[in-house]
Amino acid sequence: MIITIREEVYKKLLRIKREGESLRSF
């Protein structure tokens, strides 16, 4: 399975978005 740079960036964006939502809940 080939992992493209776009997929890596997408995963990072999802992680940042998830962390942002968790910080917002505080």
C-alpha positions in Angstrom: 0.0 0.0 0.0 1.4 3.3 -1.0 1.1 6.2 1.5 1.0 9.5 -0.3 2.2 12.8 1.3 -1.4 14.0 0.9 -2.6 11.2 3.2 0.0 12.1 5.8 -1.1 15.7 5.8 -4.7 14.7 6.0 -4.0 12.6 9.1 -2.2 15.5 10.7 -5.0 17.9 9.9 -7.5 15.4 11.5 -5.3 15.1 14.6 -5.0 18.9 14.9 -8.7 19.3 14.4 -9.5 16.7 17.0 -7.1 18.3 19.5 -8.6 21.7 18.8 -12.0 20.4 19.6 -10.8 18.8 22.9 -9.1 22.1 23.9 -12.3 24.0 23.1 -14.3 21.7 25.4 -12.2 22.8 28.4 
